[in-house]
């Protein structure tokens, strides 16, 4: 079956999040790490997701990466496209959400698209254009202290408008609550007013279904993963897809390692919750800057094969800021990513084949270091966080890439138990 939907994600955890939700439908999903070097072949799936590492890249670099991914997806046969970014709308005043969307619109001939990062199952909702994390407005949530993209405004129209060259509008919850026809009419009216970028409210799963019904024929949709979740069932009902056989995961050797670079509030709680379950080593960016990761590498090599060690740079916002003040924001992040990527190789070379990775930037660094170019999507551990299977160094591995705020406090043990099942 040719590719129906081609998706582009701005980071690796976001890509697995989207792929996992699409895979709930039973339709085959393929996740590519970066734009493939070769043209699509017979292995192209009905849903193709390309994971990029462009969330905080310079705008021109992000646009170039996304348009290259789009070209590959077109070659795979895709006619519908999805631009996936974080459910907390992580971005700066310059982008990259708006500039990439406009580039993809131009390349696909779309004159209008929607923006819906809502994910009610994970506590993300949009009301009157304002994004909430749980019951907190985005700007009052822990995202206000994000080390790379601090979110200081909750209003998505105000966040998006400086990033776009064309007008931004809103389809609010009152419209969405009236159903797909009402939402379609609102989009048409806004198109007539020249509004190319439409933020769409959603506070519950049924809102996401309404949005998918109204927008399923759009050339380009944008949002968090959840707004795409209803699309497979709609396309199955439309006769555009057929269900695939269930995935048979490969046998994976038992050794595991946990690698955490995220400094989100939830990951801090997850790291603390793991303390009774296995050995832990905390990375100090200042020590890494001076001495490199040798101490951590030697510690990891000496861990028993039946233990599941956790190596983490996760820290509270005050500690993160103190480090950034000394090293600079970019250097502090790069040092940690490079160390965790190196430690992933150490773990693989000492026989560990199960990798739990927390943090979007960390996931990108680790996946690239392991030489993973494609992932097969397996069972979900938590909403939007599946186990994935790949080849690394000639070995079958299992890897899960967790966005910082996703998962319960027991996520690390949950992941290991889920794979064991």
Buried (B, 14 or more C-beta within 10 A) or exposed (E): EEBBBBBBBBBBBBBBBBBBBBBBBBBBBBBBBBBBEEEBEEEBBBBBBBBBBBBBBEBEEBBBBBBBBBEBBBBBBBBBBBBBBBBBBBBBEEBBBBBBBBBBBEBBEBEBBBBBBBBBBBBBBBBEBBBBBEEBBBBBBBBBBBBBBEBEBBBBBEBBBEBBEBBBBBBBBEBBBEEBEBBBBBBEEBBEEEBBBBBBBBBBBEBBBBBBBBBBEBBBBBBBBBBBBBBBBBBBEEEBBEEBEEBEBBEBBBBBBBBBBBBBBBBBBBBEBBEEBBBBBEBBBBBBBEEBBEBBBEBBEEBEEEEBBBBBBBBEBEBBBBBBEEBEBEBBBBBBBBBBBBBBBBBBEBEBBBBBBBBBBBBBBBBBBBBBBBBBBBBBBBBBBBBBBBBBEEBBBBBBBBBBBBBBBBBBBBBBEBBEE
